[in-house]
Amino acid sequence: MENQKLKLGIPKGSLQEYTLKIFKAAGFDIEAPERGYFLTIDDPEIDCYLLRPQEIPRYVEEGKLDLGISGDDWIQESKAKIIEVCDLKYAKQKIKKVKWVLAVPKNGKIKTIKDLQGKIISTEAVNLAKDYFKKQKVRARVEFSWGATEVKPPRFADAIVDITETGASLRANNLKILDTIFLSSTKLITNKAAWRDGWKKEKIKAMSLLVQGAVKGEEVVGLMMHVPREKMNKALKILPKFKSPTIKKIVGKEWYDVIISCREKEIRELIPRLKRLGCQGIVEFPANKVVL
């Protein structure tokens, strides 16, 4: 529709690089300037902004953005009323969830959550922490941290609530995890006004389909091989059940071309097994998008 624009918020920071990579695989080429917040995207129907993920849920709720990408954590932290379009299932550089954890000094006196009664907790996610301690019926003083949260205990705080993927930074600062309080992945979100707009809704649904396909493509590869007729049944038994294979007989020979999609993690065990079975011409190729 002429002059219609969809306002899209892309997360700045740790999610930025992977988000741009996923969008490129989905067919949207986005260029980020060294400075500024307005991004260039090769779709004239989209205005694209680079914003902190902490801000995006609130801007979506207020209608300043029609669509945005942010984590469960910042959606929950902002308490924004939004519509979740889909779960993109990635965090930073991987298809996985990240953890918000409660951590305390490794050799300190705090051994249980109850030991934090009346203590100081440092975190960037104040509402997440307050909600957690309320459920635990522990009255702790939750303070906002402007960063470098893991260095606060024991001098400036008794414990922290912080995000982690591997726990390496916590261990480096002599901290141990007392509990996991929240699991977060990346979501595509919109608001009621955009969802009621017929043109915007269709545009959002199309983008969601493509971006989800690109995320699935990160985990999936294609596999092509020649299978002798007498080994076909055995080959089919060991092929993954991700999706039914495409099978074509090779003209003039007792061999078949077999093509299948499978999860990348299965490949290192699958290819040697197929080779031992007698399959030949095994070719692995990337799957840019997978739309089921």
Backbone torsions as a table, in degrees:
resi	resn	phi	psi	omega
1	MET	NA	135.1	-174.1
2	GLU	-61.7	134.2	176.7
3	ASN	69.9	2.4	175.2
4	GLN	-74.8	138.5	179.1
5	LYS	-134.1	140.6	173.5
6	LEU	-106.8	124.5	-178.2
7	LYS	-93.8	114.8	-173.4
8	LEU	-114.2	131.2	177.1
9	GLY	-103.3	121.2	177.4
10	ILE	-102.5	134.7	-176.2
11	PRO	-74.4	130.2	177.0
12	LYS	-85.5	146.5	176.1
13	GLY	105.8	-137.5	-171.4
14	SER	-64.6	-27.5	-179.4
15	LEU	-88.0	-12.2	-170.0
16	GLN	-61.6	-53.9	-174.6
17	GLU	-60.3	-45.7	-177.6
18	TYR	-70.4	-35.8	177.7
19	THR	-62.5	-44.7	178.4
20	LEU	-63.9	-36.3	177.8
21	LYS	-64.4	-44.5	179.8
22	ILE	-64.6	-42.4	179.8
23	PHE	-65.7	-36.2	177.4
24	LYS	-63.9	-43.2	177.2
25	ALA	-64.0	-29.0	179.3
26	ALA	-79.3	-9.8	178.2
27	GLY	108.4	6.0	180.0
28	PHE	-112.0	114.5	-179.6
29	ASP	-92.6	112.8	-176.4
30	ILE	-116.4	129.7	178.3
31	GLU	-110.9	129.1	-179.4
32	ALA	-103.0	127.3	177.7
33	PRO	-72.9	161.4	177.2
34	GLU	-65.7	-34.5	177.6
35	ARG	-131.6	157.9	178.9
36	GLY	97.4	173.1	-175.0
37	TYR	-121.3	-5.4	-179.2
38	PHE	-93.0	121.6	-178.2
39	LEU	-97.6	154.3	175.9
40	THR	-98.3	124.7	179.9
41	ILE	-127.9	142.7	-175.9
42	ASP	-83.6	41.0	174.3
43	ASP	-136.4	109.8	-175.7
44	PRO	-65.9	-10.5	-179.8
45	GLU	-93.2	3.9	-178.0
46	ILE	-125.0	131.1	166.0
47	ASP	-101.8	129.8	-169.8
48	CYS	-121.4	130.6	-176.5
49	TYR	-124.9	142.4	177.3
50	LEU	-100.8	114.9	-174.0
51	LEU	-137.9	159.1	176.6
52	ARG	-65.9	137.6	-178.2
53	PRO	-60.8	-24.7	177.7
54	GLN	-65.0	-28.4	-175.8
55	GLU	-91.0	-25.7	-171.0
56	ILE	-59.4	-45.1	-179.9
57	PRO	-57.9	-39.5	-179.7
58	ARG	-68.0	-41.3	178.9
59	TYR	-66.8	-34.1	176.0
60	VAL	-66.8	-46.4	179.7
61	GLU	-58.7	-41.6	-176.9
62	GLU	-78.3	-8.9	179.5
63	GLY	85.9	4.8	175.8
64	LYS	-71.6	-24.2	169.9
65	LEU	-123.8	144.6	173.7
66	ASP	-86.0	-29.2	-171.3
67	LEU	-150.6	143.5	179.7
68	GLY	-155.0	165.7	177.2
69	ILE	-120.8	124.5	178.3
70	SER	-155.1	170.6	-179.2
71	GLY	-89.7	158.7	173.2
72	ASP	-51.6	-38.3	-175.8
73	ASP	-60.6	-47.6	-177.0
74	TRP	-77.7	-24.5	172.4
75	ILE	-65.6	-45.3	179.1
76	GLN	-67.8	-41.3	-178.0
77	GLU	-63.7	-41.3	-178.1
78	SER	-78.9	-16.4	-176.7
79	LYS	57.0	30.0	-179.4
80	ALA	-72.5	141.9	176.7
81	LYS	-92.2	101.9	-176.2
82	ILE	-130.1	173.0	173.8
83	ILE	-109.7	125.2	177.1
84	GLU	-82.3	116.3	179.5
85	VAL	-79.1	-47.6	177.9
86	CYS	-164.4	160.4	175.5
87	ASP	-95.4	118.7	-179.3
88	LEU	-88.5	-10.1	165.9
89	LYS	64.0	19.9	177.1
90	TYR	-122.2	160.8	177.2
91	ALA	-147.7	124.5	-178.1
92	LYS	56.8	-106.9	-172.7
93	GLN	-110.0	10.3	-174.4
94	LYS	-141.4	159.5	171.5
95	ILE	-82.5	91.9	-177.9
96	LYS	-168.4	170.4	173.8
97	LYS	-97.7	154.7	173.7
98	VAL	-109.2	159.0	-175.1
99	LYS	-112.1	137.8	164.4
100	TRP	-97.8	124.1	-173.6
101	VAL	-123.9	155.1	171.1
102	LEU	-96.3	121.4	-176.0
103	ALA	-128.6	146.8	-178.3
104	VAL	-135.6	163.9	176.8
105	PRO	-56.3	135.1	-173.6
106	LYS	-58.8	-41.9	-176.6
107	ASN	-107.5	23.0	-178.2
108	GLY	-85.2	-175.2	-177.4
109	LYS	-85.0	-14.1	-177.2
110	ILE	-81.6	115.3	-177.4
111	LYS	-112.9	-26.9	-178.8
112	THR	-132.6	167.7	178.8
113	ILE	-62.0	-36.7	-179.2
114	LYS	-62.6	-25.6	178.8
115	ASP	-68.3	-10.0	-179.0
116	LEU	-91.2	6.3	176.2
117	GLN	-57.2	122.9	178.3
118	GLY	76.7	3.5	-177.3
119	LYS	-91.1	171.0	-178.8
120	ILE	-99.6	128.8	178.5
121	ILE	-115.1	128.0	178.8
122	SER	-105.0	133.0	-177.6
123	THR	-164.9	156.2	170.7
124	GLU	-85.5	-18.4	-177.3
125	ALA	-108.2	76.5	-173.6
126	VAL	-63.1	-46.2	-177.9
127	ASN	-67.0	-39.0	176.4
128	LEU	-58.6	-45.7	-178.5
129	ALA	-66.6	-44.0	-179.6
130	LYS	-62.4	-42.3	178.2
131	ASP	-62.0	-39.1	-179.3
132	TYR	-65.2	-48.9	-177.4
133	PHE	-68.4	-28.8	175.6
134	LYS	-65.1	-42.6	177.7
135	LYS	-65.3	-33.9	-180.0
136	GLN	-81.4	-5.9	-178.4
137	LYS	58.5	41.8	177.1
138	VAL	-118.3	126.3	179.2
139	ARG	-94.3	99.8	179.3
140	ALA	-119.0	157.6	178.8
141	ARG	-94.2	111.2	-177.0
142	VAL	-96.4	121.3	-178.9
143	GLU	-113.9	142.6	178.1
144	PHE	-73.4	135.7	176.5
145	SER	-108.4	134.4	179.7
146	TRP	-86.8	6.4	-179.3
147	GLY	133.3	173.2	-177.3
148	ALA	49.8	41.4	-174.0
149	THR	-61.7	-35.3	-174.8
150	GLU	-66.3	-14.5	179.6
151	VAL	-92.8	-2.2	-175.0
152	LYS	-69.8	-44.2	178.6
153	PRO	-74.9	149.6	-3.3
154	PRO	-95.4	-3.2	-173.5
155	ARG	-70.0	-42.9	-172.6
156	PHE	-107.4	-9.1	178.6
157	ALA	-159.1	157.4	178.3
158	ASP	-87.9	-25.1	-179.3
159	ALA	-157.9	168.0	176.5
160	ILE	-132.6	156.2	166.0
161	VAL	-117.1	116.3	-172.3
162	ASP	-142.9	161.6	-180.0
163	ILE	-90.0	142.6	179.7
164	THR	-149.7	150.2	173.2
165	GLU	-110.9	-45.8	-176.6
166	THR	-113.6	-18.6	-176.4
167	GLY	83.4	1.0	-175.3
168	ALA	-62.6	-42.7	-178.8
169	SER	-66.7	-35.8	177.4
170	LEU	-64.7	-46.4	179.7
171	ARG	-63.4	-37.9	-179.8
172	ALA	-64.3	-25.6	178.8
173	ASN	-103.6	20.8	173.9
174	ASN	59.6	40.8	177.6
175	LEU	-113.1	153.5	175.4
176	LYS	-125.3	151.2	-179.7
177	ILE	-82.7	124.8	177.6
178	LEU	-91.8	-33.3	179.7
179	ASP	-165.2	152.7	170.2
180	THR	-95.3	122.5	-173.7
181	ILE	-103.1	-18.2	-177.0
182	PHE	-161.8	138.3	173.1
183	LEU	-109.9	133.7	-174.1
184	SER	-131.4	138.4	169.2
185	SER	-130.9	175.8	-172.8
186	THR	-89.7	135.4	-176.9
187	LYS	-122.1	147.7	169.8
188	LEU	-96.2	121.3	-172.3
189	ILE	-126.8	153.1	176.8
190	THR	-140.7	-173.2	179.6
191	ASN	-124.6	170.8	-175.4
192	LYS	-62.6	-39.1	-177.2
193	ALA	-64.9	-44.4	179.2
194	ALA	-66.5	-36.4	-177.6
195	TRP	-71.8	-23.9	177.1
196	ARG	-83.1	-19.6	179.6
197	ASP	-79.7	116.7	-174.2
198	GLY	-56.9	-46.0	-178.7
199	TRP	-65.0	-46.1	-178.7
200	LYS	-65.1	-40.4	-179.2
201	LYS	-61.2	-44.8	179.4
202	GLU	-65.6	-38.3	177.9
203	LYS	-64.5	-42.6	179.8
204	ILE	-66.0	-43.0	-179.7
205	LYS	-64.1	-39.5	178.3
206	ALA	-65.3	-43.9	178.4
207	MET	-63.9	-41.5	178.6
208	SER	-59.3	-43.6	179.4
209	LEU	-59.8	-45.6	-177.5
210	LEU	-69.8	-42.3	-178.1
211	VAL	-69.3	-41.5	175.5
212	GLN	-61.4	-38.4	176.9
213	GLY	-62.5	-38.9	178.3
214	ALA	-67.2	-37.6	177.6
215	VAL	-64.5	-45.4	178.0
216	LYS	-62.5	-35.4	179.0
217	GLY	-63.6	-22.8	177.2
218	GLU	-67.9	-25.6	-175.7
219	GLU	-102.8	-10.1	-170.6
220	VAL	-118.6	144.3	172.2
221	VAL	-128.6	163.6	174.0
222	GLY	-99.2	150.3	179.2
223	LEU	-133.8	127.6	179.8
224	MET	-123.4	140.9	-176.5
225	MET	-157.1	161.3	170.4
226	HIS	-101.9	128.1	-176.9
227	VAL	-121.2	126.5	176.8
228	PRO	-65.7	145.2	-175.4
229	ARG	-52.6	-44.1	-175.4
230	GLU	-70.2	-12.7	180.0
231	LYS	-104.9	1.0	-173.2
232	MET	-59.2	-47.7	-178.1
233	ASN	-61.3	-41.8	178.9
234	LYS	-66.8	-38.8	179.0
235	ALA	-63.7	-41.9	-179.2
236	LEU	-64.4	-30.8	180.0
237	LYS	-69.6	-30.6	-177.3
238	ILE	-97.2	-10.3	177.6
239	LEU	-71.1	142.4	-179.7
240	PRO	-61.1	153.3	-177.9
241	LYS	-95.2	25.2	-180.0
242	PHE	-60.2	-44.0	179.1
243	LYS	-158.7	147.0	-179.4
244	SER	-61.5	139.1	-177.8
245	PRO	-75.3	158.0	169.9
246	THR	-95.5	126.7	-174.7
247	ILE	-124.8	127.2	177.3
248	LYS	-133.1	134.5	178.3
249	LYS	-76.6	136.1	175.9
250	ILE	-79.2	125.7	-175.2
251	VAL	-60.9	129.1	175.1
252	GLY	80.1	4.0	-179.7
253	LYS	-135.5	158.6	177.3
254	GLU	-91.0	48.0	179.7
255	TRP	-130.5	158.3	179.0
256	TYR	-128.8	143.8	167.9
257	ASP	-86.0	127.1	178.4
258	VAL	-124.1	129.0	177.1
259	ILE	-124.7	133.2	-178.8
260	ILE	-147.3	152.0	171.4
261	SER	-97.6	140.7	178.2
262	CYS	-151.2	165.1	179.4
263	ARG	-73.3	138.0	-174.3
264	GLU	-57.2	-34.4	-177.6
265	LYS	-66.2	-20.5	-178.5
266	GLU	-82.8	-16.1	-169.9
267	ILE	-63.4	-42.0	-172.7
268	ARG	-64.6	-25.2	175.2
269	GLU	-94.0	-30.6	-174.2
270	LEU	-72.5	-45.9	-176.4
271	ILE	-60.4	-48.0	177.1
272	PRO	-59.3	-37.0	179.1
273	ARG	-65.6	-41.7	179.2
274	LEU	-66.1	-38.4	179.0
275	LYS	-65.6	-42.5	178.6
276	ARG	-64.2	-30.0	-180.0
277	LEU	-72.3	-20.9	-179.8
278	GLY	115.3	5.2	177.9
279	CYS	-71.7	149.7	-179.6
280	GLN	-131.7	167.1	177.2
281	GLY	57.5	41.2	-177.4
282	ILE	-77.3	122.5	-178.3
283	VAL	-126.4	126.6	173.3
284	GLU	-99.4	136.5	178.2
285	PHE	-140.6	149.6	-175.8
286	PRO	-70.8	152.2	173.4
287	ALA	-110.2	107.4	-175.3
288	ASN	-68.0	-44.5	176.1
289	LYS	-137.9	142.6	175.0
290	VAL	-125.8	111.4	178.8
291	VAL	-114.4	112.2	-175.7
292	LEU	-92.3	NA	NA
